[in-house]
């Protein structure tokens, strides 16, 4: 007899957490992902600013676990035949599939954005562009959410000769509490960041942003707007929500294909009293860990989750730890200064350890 074969596609926080735990139940586990190292998405703002960010090798994360890493990109899924097709020509048959292909920065159909802007995932290229520039210029960060704020703060602190602008369709940090927004504003103001709030971007050119309020000059545009999921789930025939996230039950199984578990940003997870979980490392890793334990026979309970905090880096010397209710709504309490920075650093540094 052959052992059950579990195939995990995607090596982000959710996929790695699932893969490292799933093999403990005696099944054969294959992780399919083109990367050799963890992207470490929550530290991309540091990479963009030229900081030395450790990126653990996937082989190191998987050490001691009965998991085989196939370094390839998934190109197609045959859900009826239970097969995964890859760009290397290899085809994998599975008994159970864990879909963890996550999300990516959305261009939002803005003309010129994909051609002239750098998404947050291209952080290394952003750093190279800045380093290669013969004179300081202007960086425009598009997006007033956590990713955009972290990028603007880090770039402004690391490159004080550059003018950093943050351009947002709404208020910068508008989802935080009043105290949280005020702290973000104070730190960014202190770093010399120029605000363009309530300023939707309508087009991107080689040297400027076109906005509803007029042009904003920019030698370099970093795009940190909303996220969109990989379209493969919908293309393969999984039941999906309007935004392309796969609809799952309380054990994170696809409602249309129960032999497929979906974790991380790819999953539309709705919990009683909490609501729909947002796309974040804070939700992805627990989902992956849960499914790994479920497949290893170490739990049979439904998936549960509650929010505790939202953490934000504001350069090397400041941070915001926003206290929140279990349903992700804001409390007024915040932690800032050295204690906030230490709290954020402890959480970020703990993430690679949590993947095992």
DOTORSE-368263 format. One record per residue (C-alpha): residue number from 1; x, y, z. Coordinates in nm, 3 decimals, decimal comma. Each point is the difference from the previous one (the first is absolute). Layout:
N
     k        px        py        pz
   NUM         X         Y         Z
...
// end
This chain:
356
     k        px        py        pz
     1     0,000     0,000     0,000
     2     0,113     0,354    -0,067
     3    -0,043     0,278     0,253
     4    -0,238     0,287    -0,055
     5     0,151     0,275    -0,214
     6    -0,056     0,360     0,108
     7     0,104     0,271    -0,244
     8     0,041     0,354     0,130
     9     0,024     0,275    -0,262
    10     0,150     0,330     0,112
    11     0,288     0,064     0,243
    12    -0,113     0,313     0,179
    13    -0,085     0,018     0,367
    14    -0,311    -0,219    -0,040
    15     0,146    -0,260    -0,236
    16     0,319    -0,058     0,197
    17    -0,191    -0,023     0,329
    18    -0,229    -0,263    -0,153
    19     0,277    -0,203    -0,162
    20     0,227    -0,024     0,305
    21    -0,285    -0,132     0,215
    22    -0,188    -0,221    -0,247
    23     0,277    -0,260    -0,029
    24    -0,009    -0,082     0,369
    25    -0,297    -0,226    -0,058
    26     0,193    -0,242    -0,221
    27    -0,121     0,130    -0,336
    28     0,228     0,078    -0,292
    29     0,017     0,379    -0,044
    30     0,118     0,196    -0,303
    31     0,034     0,378     0,010
    32    -0,014     0,165    -0,343
    33     0,140     0,354    -0,028
    34     0,254     0,167    -0,231
    35     0,183     0,186     0,280
    36     0,309    -0,129     0,176
    37    -0,047     0,248     0,287
    38    -0,290     0,143     0,194
    39    -0,112     0,334    -0,145
    40    -0,058     0,132     0,356
    41    -0,263     0,240    -0,120
    42    -0,044     0,186     0,328
    43     0,357     0,131    -0,031
    44    -0,010     0,118    -0,362
    45     0,009     0,365     0,112
    46     0,341    -0,067     0,157
    47     0,126    -0,165    -0,319
    48    -0,117     0,298    -0,207
    49     0,202     0,231     0,225
    50     0,316    -0,210    -0,039
    51    -0,010    -0,169     0,339
    52     0,157    -0,345     0,033
    53    -0,304    -0,222     0,054
    54     0,054    -0,371     0,069
    55    -0,204    -0,221    -0,232
    56    -0,002    -0,357     0,131
    57     0,064    -0,272    -0,254
    58    -0,307    -0,217    -0,052
    59     0,223    -0,305     0,043
    60     0,098     0,133     0,342
    61    -0,363     0,051     0,102
    62    -0,083    -0,356    -0,112
    63     0,303    -0,162     0,166
    64    -0,083    -0,315     0,192
    65    -0,350    -0,017    -0,150
    66    -0,108    -0,271    -0,247
    67    -0,073     0,259    -0,269
    68     0,136     0,014    -0,355
    69     0,035     0,345    -0,157
    70    -0,062     0,002    -0,375
    71     0,140     0,334    -0,120
    72    -0,251     0,075    -0,274
    73    -0,295     0,226    -0,080
    74    -0,351    -0,143    -0,009
    75    -0,157     0,071    -0,340
    76    -0,324    -0,199     0,011
    77    -0,217    -0,209     0,230
    78    -0,214    -0,298    -0,100
    79    -0,236    -0,021     0,296
    80    -0,201    -0,290    -0,143
    81     0,313    -0,204    -0,068
    82     0,176     0,125     0,315
    83     0,309     0,115    -0,187
    84     0,235     0,299     0,022
    85     0,186     0,112    -0,313
    86     0,323     0,202     0,016
    87     0,220     0,209    -0,228
    88     0,277    -0,260     0,025
    89    -0,222    -0,258    -0,170
    90    -0,051    -0,205     0,315
    91    -0,350    -0,110     0,089
    92    -0,091    -0,092     0,357
    93    -0,294    -0,215     0,102
    94    -0,142     0,073     0,344
    95    -0,245    -0,140     0,250
    96    -0,033     0,335     0,177
    97     0,096     0,343    -0,135
    98     0,086     0,300     0,216
    99    -0,045     0,314    -0,209
   100     0,214     0,284     0,139
   101     0,085     0,219    -0,300
   102    -0,083     0,316     0,193
   103    -0,033     0,349    -0,142
   104     0,188     0,270    -0,187
   105    -0,015     0,378    -0,033
   106    -0,292     0,107    -0,220
   107     0,052     0,257    -0,272
   108    -0,373     0,088     0,014
   109    -0,012     0,052    -0,378
   110     0,180     0,334     0,035
   111     0,155     0,089    -0,340
   112     0,378    -0,014     0,005
   113     0,028    -0,144     0,351
   114     0,132    -0,342    -0,100
   115     0,240     0,158    -0,252
   116     0,146     0,284     0,207
   117    -0,047    -0,090     0,368
   118     0,172    -0,255     0,221
   119    -0,225    -0,222     0,207
   120     0,092    -0,061     0,365
   121     0,112    -0,351    -0,097
   122     0,278     0,156    -0,212
   123     0,165     0,154     0,306
   124     0,353    -0,104    -0,103
   125    -0,043     0,183    -0,333
   126    -0,121     0,311     0,182
   127     0,321     0,002     0,202
   128     0,214    -0,048    -0,310
   129    -0,176     0,288    -0,177
   130     0,066     0,234     0,290
   131     0,363    -0,109     0,034
   132     0,061     0,040    -0,372
   133    -0,144     0,352    -0,020
   134     0,277     0,261    -0,050
   135    -0,195     0,262     0,197
   136    -0,277    -0,015     0,261
   137    -0,352     0,009    -0,137
   138    -0,363    -0,045     0,099
   139    -0,160    -0,329     0,102
   140    -0,378    -0,022    -0,007
   141    -0,148    -0,284     0,205
   142    -0,355    -0,077    -0,111
   143    -0,217    -0,139     0,278
   144    -0,091     0,127     0,344
   145    -0,036    -0,336     0,171
   146     0,255    -0,181     0,213
   147     0,228    -0,100    -0,289
   148     0,010     0,350    -0,145
   149     0,065     0,160     0,340
   150     0,283    -0,241     0,082
   151     0,161     0,059    -0,340
   152    -0,027     0,378     0,024
   153     0,148     0,010     0,351
   154     0,285    -0,238    -0,077
   155     0,097     0,170    -0,326
   156    -0,014     0,347     0,153
   157     0,219    -0,100     0,293
   158     0,254    -0,195    -0,207
   159     0,024     0,263    -0,276
   160    -0,052     0,345     0,155
   161     0,127     0,173    -0,317
   162    -0,293    -0,142    -0,195
   163    -0,345     0,156     0,012
   164    -0,253    -0,266     0,101
   165    -0,368     0,055    -0,075
   166    -0,288    -0,224     0,105
   167    -0,304     0,010    -0,228
   168    -0,323    -0,155     0,126
   169    -0,358    -0,020    -0,125
   170    -0,118     0,052     0,360
   171     0,161     0,105     0,328
   172     0,348    -0,138     0,072
   173    -0,042    -0,261     0,273
   174    -0,373     0,061    -0,007
   175    -0,078    -0,347     0,136
   176     0,188     0,065     0,328
   177    -0,144     0,162     0,310
   178     0,012     0,378     0,036
   179     0,307    -0,029     0,222
   180     0,162    -0,245    -0,240
   181    -0,054     0,229    -0,301
   182     0,138     0,296     0,192
   183     0,317    -0,192     0,086
   184     0,051    -0,112    -0,360
   185    -0,043     0,359    -0,116
   186     0,242     0,134     0,260
   187     0,276    -0,246    -0,091
   188    -0,039     0,043    -0,376
   189    -0,007     0,378     0,037
   190     0,321    -0,019     0,203
   191     0,163    -0,200    -0,281
   192    -0,099     0,263    -0,257
   193    -0,256    -0,213    -0,182
   194    -0,244     0,206    -0,210
   195    -0,366    -0,108     0,017
   196    -0,244    -0,016    -0,292
   197    -0,314    -0,132     0,166
   198    -0,340    -0,054    -0,165
   199     0,189     0,007    -0,328
   200    -0,088    -0,298    -0,223
   201     0,263    -0,081    -0,262
   202    -0,143    -0,005    -0,352
   203     0,314    -0,080    -0,201
   204     0,375    -0,053     0,036
   205     0,257     0,143    -0,242
   206     0,377    -0,026    -0,016
   207     0,049     0,307     0,222
   208    -0,328     0,070     0,179
   209    -0,329    -0,119     0,143
   210    -0,318     0,134    -0,153
   211    -0,256     0,044     0,277
   212    -0,347     0,139     0,055
   213     0,169     0,303     0,160
   214     0,256     0,054    -0,274
   215     0,347    -0,137    -0,083
   216     0,243    -0,115     0,271
   217     0,364    -0,008    -0,121
   218     0,184    -0,325     0,065
   219     0,333    -0,138    -0,117
   220    -0,094    -0,335     0,152
   221    -0,344    -0,141     0,080
   222    -0,048    -0,279     0,252
   223    -0,346    -0,157    -0,021
   224    -0,141    -0,120     0,332
   225    -0,372     0,007    -0,063
   226    -0,246    -0,283     0,066
   227     0,063    -0,372    -0,047
   228    -0,150    -0,248    -0,244
   229     0,010    -0,378     0,012
   230     0,158    -0,232    -0,253
   231    -0,267    -0,078    -0,265
   232     0,089    -0,370    -0,018
   233    -0,263    -0,101     0,258
   234    -0,283     0,141    -0,211
   235     0,154    -0,125    -0,326
   236     0,023    -0,352     0,140
   237    -0,365    -0,005     0,105
   238     0,011     0,049     0,375
   239    -0,302     0,186     0,138
   240     0,116     0,357     0,054
   241    -0,134     0,324     0,147
   242    -0,037     0,317    -0,206
   243     0,366     0,092     0,060
   244     0,132    -0,340    -0,109
   245     0,066    -0,142     0,346
   246    -0,101    -0,365     0,034
   247    -0,306    -0,058     0,218
   248     0,076    -0,245     0,280
   249    -0,181    -0,176     0,284
   250     0,088     0,007     0,370
   251     0,286    -0,248    -0,059
   252     0,142     0,218    -0,282
   253    -0,113    -0,246    -0,268
   254    -0,124     0,126    -0,332
   255    -0,380    -0,011     0,002
   256     0,007    -0,131    -0,357
   257     0,298    -0,238     0,028
   258     0,041    -0,141     0,354
   259     0,330    -0,169    -0,090
   260     0,148     0,352    -0,037
   261     0,087     0,211     0,304
   262     0,057     0,372    -0,061
   263     0,209     0,212     0,235
   264     0,141     0,350     0,028
   265    -0,102     0,293    -0,219
   266    -0,153    -0,239    -0,254
   267    -0,279    -0,103     0,241
   268    -0,326     0,182     0,072
   269    -0,032    -0,088     0,369
   270    -0,304     0,123     0,193
   271    -0,010    -0,069     0,373
   272    -0,292     0,049     0,242
   273     0,037     0,322     0,197
   274     0,312     0,095    -0,198
   275    -0,113     0,037    -0,359
   276     0,213    -0,046    -0,308
   277     0,371    -0,024     0,074
   278     0,221     0,256    -0,171
   279     0,300    -0,090    -0,212
   280     0,302     0,012     0,230
   281     0,293    -0,200     0,133
   282    -0,179     0,005     0,336
   283    -0,285    -0,207    -0,144
   284     0,191    -0,203    -0,262
   285     0,245    -0,175     0,232
   286    -0,268    -0,122     0,246
   287    -0,207    -0,133    -0,290
   288     0,294    -0,196    -0,137
   289     0,093    -0,134     0,343
   290    -0,358    -0,111     0,061
   291    -0,032    -0,187    -0,331
   292     0,338    -0,166     0,053
   293    -0,111    -0,127     0,340
   294    -0,338    -0,105    -0,141
   295     0,160    -0,207    -0,276
   296     0,245    -0,155     0,246
   297    -0,291    -0,113     0,218
   298     0,095     0,227     0,288
   299    -0,332     0,186     0,009
   300    -0,354    -0,042    -0,127
   301    -0,145     0,325     0,134
   302    -0,121     0,278    -0,231
   303     0,242     0,283    -0,072
   304    -0,015     0,287     0,250
   305     0,169     0,337     0,008
   306    -0,019     0,336     0,177
   307     0,193     0,320    -0,059
   308     0,224     0,156     0,267
   309     0,207     0,281    -0,151
   310     0,106     0,167    -0,322
   311     0,371     0,088    -0,012
   312     0,166     0,260    -0,219
   313     0,367     0,085    -0,055
   314     0,071     0,372    -0,027
   315     0,370    -0,007    -0,082
   316     0,271    -0,137     0,226
   317    -0,088     0,207     0,308
   318    -0,379     0,007     0,009
   319    -0,298    -0,230    -0,032
   320    -0,371    -0,023     0,064
   321    -0,157    -0,292     0,183
   322    -0,374     0,056    -0,032
   323    -0,214    -0,189     0,248
   324    -0,313    -0,144    -0,158
   325    -0,308    -0,199     0,092
   326    -0,037    -0,368    -0,092
   327    -0,197     0,099    -0,312
   328     0,282     0,231    -0,125
   329    -0,179     0,321     0,100
   330     0,213     0,268     0,160
   331     0,061     0,063     0,368
   332     0,141     0,340     0,095
   333     0,306    -0,153     0,168
   334     0,333     0,016    -0,184
   335     0,363    -0,080     0,080
   336     0,269     0,219    -0,157
   337     0,361     0,101     0,050
   338     0,267    -0,252     0,106
   339    -0,255    -0,241     0,148
   340    -0,205     0,006    -0,319
   341     0,311    -0,052    -0,210
   342     0,111    -0,291     0,219
   343    -0,344    -0,160    -0,016
   344    -0,010     0,027    -0,378
   345     0,354    -0,140    -0,032
   346    -0,079    -0,297     0,225
   347    -0,309    -0,085    -0,206
   348     0,180     0,031    -0,334
   349     0,300    -0,204     0,114
   350    -0,227    -0,271     0,140
   351    -0,176    -0,060    -0,332
   352     0,267    -0,225    -0,160
   353     0,010    -0,210     0,317
   354    -0,380    -0,036    -0,006
   355     0,013    -0,162    -0,345
   356     0,133    -0,323     0,149
// end
